[in-house]
């Protein structure tokens, strides 16, 4: 049921016009000035030339993506290209997002080159030489919402039990407040076991526990077992957003080709992106041949004022911006608003170090680990990879996690999310 997009051609809605998304960039950071006319002003294009004249810039242990790119190439590149692309993945602010965490391949490459654009070109050359077979992005026929049910079915077939509707209130070691570190020589039957207690008063005993929760919930669960890891997790910020999905009669629409467009926040529009879902995913077009489905997003980190509006208002705002961008004036036959309150963890400068500290604290507690969007990337591919690495680590094999650190999931760290 995995299907590639029907089209990967996207646009930028910038300077009051839909413009083709420039090629040849790493998360919006260009390797050359080619194809940037119209996206950048003449002054912005000229500013790119200063990258070759400036001395190398120190990036230290970490630096914000926007801070470094603006210093080398000018703020216009950040505001018009980097912001909408990073926002598509993290719903964050480029001037706060950690380069080491969000664009690790660029962070590693920069010290090896005198200019930023040379570092970008080196990444592009390496990518071209190791080009993967097949598409980078895949969708699921029927929608990604069917994935949890498929996972649940697989777990049950393997004899697992899934308990829903129970919130964990405490996690502790059986027989002691905190288990001693395992030296690797103690027989397996002597490894500490964990006690998980829910708000319904039920207790579950386990030899191993994987905590796959958003940071605030993980912090609450770990407050007794690992107060230091809990405190680190309490410092993780989240962004909220809403998705407005609308269905139009195809006979009344004339959308441009492509998968949709991204919107630079600097232009002052409310929506941050639009996906022409019927164009992008063949199964949607086939399932509803007379309808055209469009999805827009609203909200990002520290910019959630519009999320206080009710569903009707958000839908009207989305329709207004779509009309401004594409000329689409038709009335949708159906609309639905999905809200993700505190849905996307933010990766500020220092996030990689914070994740390392969390894992160092938990390494002292055998049989306990964490995985998920807080640690190794915010998308589904990264979360799956994070889960595999967590399970391997419980078995004493850290090579999977080290491989994930060295080669982050590229669908997140190299292209635009939806």
C-alpha positions as CSV (number, residue, x, y, z in Angstrom):
1,X,0.0,0.0,0.0
2,X,3.0,2.3,0.0
3,X,2.7,4.8,-2.8
4,X,5.0,7.6,-4.1
5,X,3.5,11.1,-4.7
6,X,1.9,11.5,-8.1
7,X,3.8,14.8,-8.3
8,X,6.7,16.3,-6.4
9,X,6.6,19.7,-8.0
10,X,6.0,22.4,-5.3
11,X,5.8,26.2,-5.3
12,X,6.4,29.1,-3.0
13,X,3.7,31.7,-2.5
14,X,6.0,34.7,-2.2
15,X,5.9,38.3,-3.3
16,X,2.2,37.9,-4.2
17,X,2.8,35.2,-6.7
18,X,3.2,31.4,-6.9
19,X,6.8,30.7,-8.0
20,X,8.4,27.4,-8.7
21,X,10.3,26.0,-5.7
22,X,14.0,26.5,-6.5
23,X,16.1,23.4,-7.0
24,X,19.6,22.8,-5.7
25,X,19.3,23.6,-2.0
26,X,19.6,21.9,1.4
27,X,16.6,22.7,3.5
28,X,16.4,26.1,1.7
29,X,20.1,26.9,1.8
30,X,21.2,27.3,-1.8
31,X,24.3,26.0,-3.4
32,X,24.2,28.6,-6.2
33,X,22.1,31.7,-7.1
34,X,20.6,29.7,-10.1
35,X,16.7,29.7,-10.1
36,X,16.5,32.3,-7.2
37,X,15.4,35.2,-9.4
38,X,11.9,36.2,-8.4
39,X,12.2,34.5,-5.0
40,X,14.9,36.9,-3.9
41,X,15.1,40.6,-4.8
42,X,18.1,42.0,-6.8
43,X,19.6,43.1,-3.5
44,X,19.1,39.6,-2.1
45,X,20.8,38.0,-5.1
46,X,23.7,40.4,-4.8
47,X,24.0,39.6,-1.1
48,X,24.7,35.9,-1.9
49,X,28.0,37.0,-3.4
50,X,29.4,38.1,0.0
51,X,29.6,34.4,1.1
52,X,32.8,34.1,-1.0
53,X,34.2,37.3,0.4
54,X,33.6,36.7,4.1
55,X,36.1,34.8,6.3
56,X,35.0,31.4,7.5
57,X,32.4,31.6,10.3
58,X,32.8,29.6,13.5
59,X,29.7,27.5,14.4
60,X,31.0,26.0,17.7
61,X,29.0,23.2,19.3
62,X,25.8,24.4,17.7
63,X,24.2,27.4,16.0
64,X,20.7,28.4,14.9
65,X,20.1,27.7,11.2
66,X,18.8,31.2,10.5
67,X,21.6,32.9,12.4
68,X,24.4,31.3,10.4
69,X,22.6,31.4,7.0
70,X,21.7,35.1,7.5
71,X,25.3,36.0,8.4
72,X,26.7,34.2,5.3
73,X,23.9,34.8,2.7
74,X,21.6,37.5,4.1
75,X,18.3,37.4,5.9
76,X,16.3,37.3,2.6
77,X,17.4,33.7,2.0
78,X,16.3,32.8,5.5
79,X,13.0,34.6,5.3
80,X,12.0,33.5,1.8
81,X,13.5,30.0,1.5
82,X,14.7,28.5,4.8
83,X,11.8,29.6,7.0
84,X,9.0,28.0,4.9
85,X,11.0,24.8,4.4
86,X,12.0,24.3,8.0
87,X,8.5,25.4,9.0
88,X,7.1,22.6,6.8
89,X,8.9,20.1,9.0
90,X,9.1,21.6,12.5
91,X,6.5,24.4,12.5
92,X,9.3,26.4,14.1
93,X,11.4,29.5,13.8
94,X,14.6,29.2,11.7
95,X,16.3,31.7,13.9
96,X,15.9,29.4,16.9
97,X,16.1,25.9,15.3
98,X,19.4,24.1,15.9
99,X,21.4,23.4,12.8
100,X,23.1,20.4,14.5
101,X,19.7,18.8,15.2
102,X,17.6,19.9,12.2
103,X,20.2,19.9,9.4
104,X,23.0,17.8,10.7
105,X,24.6,17.0,7.4
106,X,25.1,20.8,6.8
107,X,26.4,21.3,10.4
108,X,29.1,18.6,9.8
109,X,30.0,19.9,6.3
110,X,30.4,23.6,7.1
111,X,33.8,23.4,8.9
112,X,35.3,21.7,5.9
113,X,34.7,24.5,3.5
114,X,35.5,28.2,3.4
115,X,32.0,29.2,2.3
116,X,28.5,28.1,3.1
117,X,27.5,27.5,-0.5
118,X,30.5,25.3,-1.1
119,X,29.4,23.2,1.8
120,X,25.9,22.9,0.3
121,X,27.4,21.9,-3.1
122,X,29.5,19.2,-1.4
123,X,26.4,17.7,0.2
124,X,24.6,17.8,-3.2
125,X,27.6,16.1,-4.9
126,X,27.7,13.4,-2.3
127,X,23.9,12.9,-2.5
128,X,24.1,12.6,-6.3
129,X,26.9,10.0,-6.0
130,X,24.8,7.9,-3.6
131,X,21.4,8.5,-5.1
132,X,18.9,6.2,-3.6
133,X,16.7,4.1,-5.9
134,X,13.0,5.1,-5.8
135,X,11.3,8.1,-4.2
136,X,12.3,9.8,-1.0
137,X,8.8,10.3,0.2
138,X,6.0,7.6,0.4
139,X,2.4,7.8,1.4
140,X,0.0,5.0,2.3
141,X,-3.1,4.2,0.3
142,X,-6.0,5.1,2.5
143,X,-4.0,7.7,4.4
144,X,-1.3,7.5,7.2
145,X,-4.2,7.3,9.7
146,X,-4.5,3.7,8.8
147,X,-0.9,3.0,10.0
148,X,-1.7,2.8,13.8
149,X,-4.4,0.2,13.2
150,X,-2.0,-1.8,11.1
151,X,0.7,-1.6,13.8
152,X,-1.9,-2.7,16.5
153,X,-3.0,-5.7,14.4
154,X,0.6,-6.8,14.0
155,X,1.3,-6.5,17.7
156,X,-1.8,-8.5,18.6
157,X,-0.9,-11.2,16.1
158,X,2.5,-11.6,17.8
159,X,0.7,-12.1,21.2
160,X,1.0,-8.5,22.5
161,X,-1.7,-6.7,24.5
162,X,-2.6,-3.1,23.8
163,X,-4.2,-1.2,26.7
164,X,-5.9,2.1,25.9
165,X,-7.6,4.7,28.1
166,X,-5.1,4.3,31.0
167,X,-2.7,7.1,31.9
168,X,0.5,6.0,33.6
169,X,1.0,7.8,36.9
170,X,4.3,6.3,38.1
171,X,7.2,4.2,37.1
172,X,9.6,2.7,39.6
173,X,11.9,-0.3,40.2
174,X,10.4,-3.3,42.0
175,X,12.0,-3.7,45.4
176,X,14.0,-0.5,45.4
177,X,13.6,3.2,44.7
178,X,16.2,3.0,41.9
179,X,17.9,0.0,40.3
180,X,21.7,-0.3,40.4
181,X,23.6,-0.1,37.1
182,X,24.0,-3.5,35.5
183,X,27.6,-4.6,35.0
184,X,26.8,-7.0,32.1
185,X,27.9,-10.1,34.2
186,X,24.8,-10.5,36.3
187,X,22.5,-13.4,35.2
188,X,19.4,-12.2,33.3
189,X,17.1,-13.3,36.1
190,X,18.7,-10.7,38.5
191,X,18.1,-7.7,36.2
192,X,15.9,-5.2,37.8
193,X,12.2,-5.2,36.9
194,X,10.0,-2.2,36.6
195,X,6.6,-1.4,38.1
196,X,4.2,0.7,36.0
197,X,1.2,2.1,37.8
198,X,-1.8,3.7,36.1
199,X,-4.4,6.2,37.4
200,X,-6.9,3.4,37.6
201,X,-4.7,1.7,40.1
202,X,-3.6,-1.1,37.9
203,X,0.0,-2.3,38.1
204,X,2.1,-3.8,35.3
205,X,5.4,-5.4,35.9
206,X,8.1,-5.5,33.2
207,X,11.7,-6.4,32.7
208,X,12.0,-3.6,30.1
209,X,10.2,-0.4,29.4
210,X,10.3,1.9,26.4
211,X,8.8,5.3,26.9
212,X,7.5,6.7,23.6
213,X,5.6,9.8,24.8
214,X,5.7,13.5,24.2
215,X,8.3,15.3,26.4
216,X,5.9,16.6,29.2
217,X,4.3,13.2,29.6
218,X,7.6,11.4,29.6
219,X,8.9,13.9,32.2
220,X,6.0,13.1,34.4
221,X,6.5,9.3,34.1
222,X,10.2,9.6,34.8
223,X,10.0,12.0,37.7
224,X,10.8,9.3,40.3
225,X,12.9,6.9,38.3
226,X,15.2,9.6,36.8
227,X,14.6,13.1,38.2
228,X,17.5,14.5,36.0
229,X,16.1,13.1,32.8
230,X,12.7,14.3,33.8
231,X,13.9,17.9,34.3
232,X,15.6,17.9,30.9
233,X,12.4,16.8,29.3
234,X,10.4,19.5,31.0
235,X,12.5,22.1,29.1
236,X,11.4,20.9,25.7
237,X,9.0,23.3,24.0
238,X,6.3,22.4,21.5
239,X,4.5,24.1,18.6
240,X,0.8,23.9,18.0
241,X,-0.9,23.9,14.6
242,X,-4.1,23.2,12.8
243,X,-4.9,21.5,9.5
244,X,-7.9,22.7,7.5
245,X,-8.9,20.1,4.9
246,X,-11.5,21.2,2.2
247,X,-13.1,19.2,-0.6
248,X,-14.2,21.1,-3.7
249,X,-16.2,20.0,-6.8
250,X,-13.6,19.4,-9.5
251,X,-15.8,21.1,-12.1
252,X,-15.6,24.3,-10.1
253,X,-11.9,24.4,-9.5
254,X,-8.8,25.2,-11.6
255,X,-5.9,24.8,-9.3
256,X,-2.3,25.0,-10.8
257,X,-0.4,21.8,-11.3
258,X,1.9,20.5,-8.6
259,X,1.6,19.2,-5.0
260,X,1.0,22.6,-3.4
261,X,2.9,25.5,-2.0
262,X,4.8,26.8,1.0
263,X,4.3,30.3,2.4
264,X,7.2,32.4,3.9
265,X,5.9,33.9,7.2
266,X,7.5,37.2,6.3
267,X,4.7,37.9,3.7
268,X,2.2,38.1,6.6
269,X,-0.3,35.5,5.4
270,X,-2.1,33.3,7.8
271,X,-1.7,29.9,6.2
272,X,1.8,28.4,6.3
273,X,1.4,25.8,3.5
274,X,-1.2,24.2,1.2
275,X,-1.2,20.7,-0.2
276,X,-3.2,19.8,-3.2
277,X,-3.9,16.4,-1.8
278,X,-5.8,15.1,-4.9
279,X,-2.8,16.1,-7.1
280,X,-0.2,14.7,-4.7
281,X,-1.7,11.3,-3.9
282,X,-3.2,9.1,-6.6
283,X,-5.4,7.2,-4.3
284,X,-7.3,10.3,-3.2
285,X,-8.0,11.3,-6.8
286,X,-9.1,7.7,-7.6
287,X,-11.3,7.4,-4.5
288,X,-13.1,10.7,-5.2
289,X,-12.8,11.5,-9.0
290,X,-15.4,14.3,-8.9
291,X,-13.8,16.0,-5.9
292,X,-10.5,17.9,-5.3
293,X,-9.1,17.8,-1.8
294,X,-6.9,20.7,-0.5
295,X,-5.3,20.9,2.9
296,X,-3.8,24.0,4.5
297,X,-1.9,24.5,7.7
298,X,-2.0,27.3,10.3
299,X,0.2,28.0,13.3
300,X,3.8,27.5,14.2
301,X,6.0,28.0,17.3
302,X,5.3,31.2,19.1
303,X,2.7,32.1,16.5
304,X,-0.5,30.4,17.5
305,X,-2.8,33.4,18.0
306,X,-5.0,32.3,15.1
307,X,-5.5,28.8,16.7
308,X,-7.9,30.5,19.2
309,X,-10.4,31.0,16.4
310,X,-13.2,28.5,15.9
311,X,-13.3,26.0,13.1
312,X,-15.5,28.1,10.9
313,X,-13.2,31.1,11.2
314,X,-10.1,29.1,10.4
315,X,-11.8,27.6,7.4
316,X,-12.8,31.1,6.1
317,X,-9.2,32.3,6.6
318,X,-7.9,29.3,4.7
319,X,-10.3,29.9,1.8
320,X,-9.3,33.6,1.7
321,X,-5.6,32.8,1.4
322,X,-6.2,30.1,-1.1
323,X,-8.2,32.5,-3.2
324,X,-5.4,35.1,-3.0
325,X,-2.8,32.5,-3.9
326,X,-4.5,30.5,-6.6
327,X,-7.8,32.3,-7.6
328,X,-9.8,29.5,-6.1
329,X,-13.2,31.1,-5.3
330,X,-15.5,28.1,-5.2
331,X,-17.3,27.1,-2.0
332,X,-16.1,23.7,-0.5
333,X,-18.6,21.0,-0.3
334,X,-17.0,19.8,3.0
335,X,-14.4,21.1,5.4
336,X,-12.7,19.7,8.5
337,X,-10.3,21.2,11.0
338,X,-7.8,19.0,12.8
339,X,-5.9,20.6,15.7
340,X,-2.6,19.4,16.9
341,X,-2.1,21.2,20.3
342,X,1.6,21.0,21.3
343,X,2.1,18.5,18.5
344,X,5.6,19.2,17.3
345,X,8.7,19.3,19.6
346,X,11.1,22.1,18.9
347,X,14.8,21.6,18.3
348,X,16.5,24.8,19.6
349,X,20.2,25.4,19.8
350,X,21.6,22.8,22.3
351,X,18.9,20.2,21.6
352,X,21.3,17.5,20.6
353,X,23.3,18.0,23.8
354,X,20.0,17.8,25.8
355,X,19.0,14.5,24.1
356,X,22.5,13.2,24.9
357,X,22.1,14.1,28.6
358,X,18.7,12.5,28.8
359,X,20.1,9.2,27.4
360,X,23.2,9.4,29.7
361,X,20.9,9.6,32.7
362,X,18.7,6.7,31.5
363,X,21.8,4.6,30.7
364,X,22.2,4.2,34.4
365,X,18.9,2.5,34.6
366,X,19.0,-0.9,32.9
367,X,15.9,-2.0,31.1
368,X,14.6,1.6,30.5
369,X,14.9,3.7,27.4
370,X,13.0,6.4,25.3
371,X,12.2,6.9,21.7
372,X,10.1,9.2,19.5
373,X,9.9,12.6,17.9
374,X,11.7,14.4,20.8
375,X,15.0,12.6,20.1
376,X,15.7,11.6,16.5
377,X,13.4,13.5,14.2
378,X,9.8,14.5,14.1
379,X,8.4,12.5,11.2
380,X,7.1,8.9,11.0
381,X,10.3,7.5,9.3
382,X,12.4,9.0,12.0
383,X,10.2,7.8,14.8
384,X,10.3,4.3,13.4
385,X,14.1,4.4,13.2
386,X,14.2,5.8,16.8
387,X,12.1,2.9,18.0
388,X,14.3,0.2,16.4
389,X,17.4,1.9,17.9
390,X,15.7,2.0,21.3
391,X,14.9,-1.8,21.2
392,X,18.5,-2.6,20.1
393,X,19.9,-0.5,22.9
394,X,17.8,-2.4,25.4
395,X,19.5,-5.5,24.1
396,X,23.0,-4.0,24.6
397,X,23.5,-2.9,21.0
398,X,24.1,0.8,20.6
399,X,25.2,0.5,16.9
400,X,21.8,1.3,15.5
401,X,21.5,4.5,17.5
402,X,25.0,5.5,16.5
403,X,24.2,4.8,12.8
404,X,21.0,6.9,13.2
405,X,23.1,9.8,14.6
406,X,25.6,9.5,11.7
407,X,22.9,9.2,9.0
408,X,19.7,10.9,10.1
409,X,16.5,10.0,8.2
410,X,16.9,12.0,5.0
411,X,13.2,12.5,4.4
412,X,13.2,14.9,7.4
413,X,16.7,16.4,7.1
414,X,16.8,17.1,3.4
415,X,13.5,18.1,2.1
416,X,10.2,19.9,2.8
417,X,7.6,18.2,5.0
418,X,3.9,18.6,4.4
